Amino acid sequence: MDIEAIQIPNYTREDYLEGTAPYEFLYQFAGDPFVLERLAQRMGEQARRLRVYGFKRTFGEYAKKQQALLAPTCGQGVTRFAGQPLELATGPWRADGEGVAIFEGYREMEACNHPILPVMRLVNIDTGVEKMVLAFCKGGRWRQITAEKRTLASRREILELANAGVAVTSETAGTLVRYLHDIEGLNYEQIPERRSVGRLGWIEGEGFSPYVEELVFDGDQSFRPFFESVRTRGEWESWLAVAREVRAGEGIAARMALAASFASALVGPLGCLPFFLHLWGGTETGKTVGLMLAASVWADPEMGRYIHTFNSTAVGRERSAAFCNALPLILDELQIAKDKQTFDKDIYLLAEGVGRTRGTREGGTDRVPTWHNCILTSGEMPITSAFSGGGAVHLSLIPI
């Protein structure tokens, strides 16, 4: 649109102070922020020549009134996203197929250029920390992301949502924070609240994760495949027949691996410390198959799902142990460990069942991770050596 070609009528001082004609003229360009801004500047100059000041502020109030008058007739006041999982009240926000925005001053402020809304509030059983599940639509497909309330309350940290596909920039971040805060406040009772957990194992007063009814996973997304691998699948009678055949056989290693897997869930209730069971021997001796049998008690035994390898750091193994909590931590192929020289230290750490105390950016410390389980491992060499300490040697070392 050629802005210079738009002729602004010669309004009088009375038009600005007593009538609405100048404001009606400018409001017709509300759909084009660039044109609106330029015309508002020109009309502001005209008003000042007539000794009328504060034109933009007055126009902003006029625009708010028009938006309020339009809301009941055009269906504003609720989310109007195609295929939306919830219909929520929006107050002054426009929330439709073009995205989310609010009219402020004399122009529209965009929060997001695609549909987005909170659909679930999660309260962690262990920590009491709240998180929010956001649903957003891009390319005609709805997706979900879980974010901490702290992230959604900060215009700097909310930029992390961009990694998941949410169209948020440094310019729109503050407006998006306000939108999400307002929508939750307007719809607190309508947004469902669910209990959540970020780990497996016993939960005091609740049961055993992930078997607690309506429990939602809210932990680190890198652990989601780990969490989802713990499920019931296959034929119980077929699995039981294989397990009985193994127990009736002569090989002690597989029997002990199976027994240790079952025993893992009893470590905590019996007040015991975590313990190791290490299977070692040459290739083609069935070490990995034994671990897969042990994993099948609880989860999908496919490598990389529940069973992991030693190709990780000490911190990674600590986090995995805390995530398993009461279920067995199963690690294959000791020979690919990055730092075999300090592995005795890792044995002590894992067998203690308590992680390292770490500070936070805000000061203070993180919640100390704990676990009460069995650690099942395998490799082509013993897990200890002649130079290992006595505590590290007191393990179940099974050559096969």
C-alpha positions, 0 to 999 in steps of 0.5 A: 500500500502506498502510504503517501497516497493516503490522504489524511482529512483536515480534521479540526481541533474539535474533531480531535477533542470532541468527536471520533472521526480521526480515530475511526479513520486511523483504526481502519488500518489496524490490520497493517501495523506498518501503515498504522504506525506511519499514519499515526505519526502524521496524524499526531503531527496534525493534532499537535499543530492544532494544540492537541497532545497525546494523540497516540495514547488517546487512539490506543484507548479508542482501539481498546474500546473497539476490540472490547466491543467486537469480542462478543460478536466475532467470537473472541475471548476463547481460543479458536485454533483448528483441531485444538485439544482444549478451548480456553478463555483468552481475555483480551488476547486474540488466539486463532489460526494466525497465531496469538496477539494482543492489541495494545496502545494503537497496534497489535503485539504478536506473542506467537505466529502459530497456535499455542496453548497450555494443555496440562499442568504436571506436579512432580511426585518427588519434588513438587516442582510444577511443569507445563505441557504446551500444545502448538500447531505448525504445518497443520500438525499438533505437537507437545512440549513440556517445560518448567514453569521457571522457563515459561516465566522468563523472557530469556529462558523461554527462548529454549522453546525455539529448539522444539519448534516454537516460533519465539524470538527475543522480540516476542519472548516477553509477550509470549510469557505474558500470554501463557501466564494470563491463559493459565490464570484465566483457566486454572481449573480448566487445565487438567493437573496430573502427577508426574515423575522423572524416574523409575522405581518405588514412590512412597505412598504411591506405588512403583513407577511406571505402574502408578495409574495416570502417571506422566513422565516429566524427566529429561527427554534423553531418558524418555526412551529408557522410561518407555521401554519399561512395559508389558509386551509379548507372551507371558507363558513363552517368557516363563518357559524360557526363564524356567529352562534357564533356571533348570540349566547348568549355567550359573551365570544366567541364573544369577543374572535373572535372580539379580534382576528380580532382587533389584526391586527388593534392595530398597525395601530391605534396607540394603546397599546396591550391589554389582553382578559382573559377567566376564569372559571371551566373545561368543560366551553369551554375556550380552544374551544373559543381560538381555534375559535379565532386562526382559524381566522389566523392559524391552531388552533391545540394546540401546533401549533399556540396556546401555554400554560403558561408553559413557562418563561417570556422571552419565552412569550416575544419572542413569543409576538415579533414573533406574532407582530400584530397577537394575542398571544394566551396562554392557561391554566394559572394555569400551569404558572411556577411563578404566583407570578410575573405574574402581572409583565408579564402583564405589560411587554406584555401590554407595547409592548416592550421587555427588552434591552439585551446585546450581547457577542460582546458588545452593545445591541440586537435589542429591540423586539416590538409588537402591538397586542392582548394577548388572555389567559385562565385559571381556575382563574382570571389573576389578584388578589386583590393585583394586581396593577391598570394597571394590572387590567384594562383588559378584564376579562371574567368569563365563 
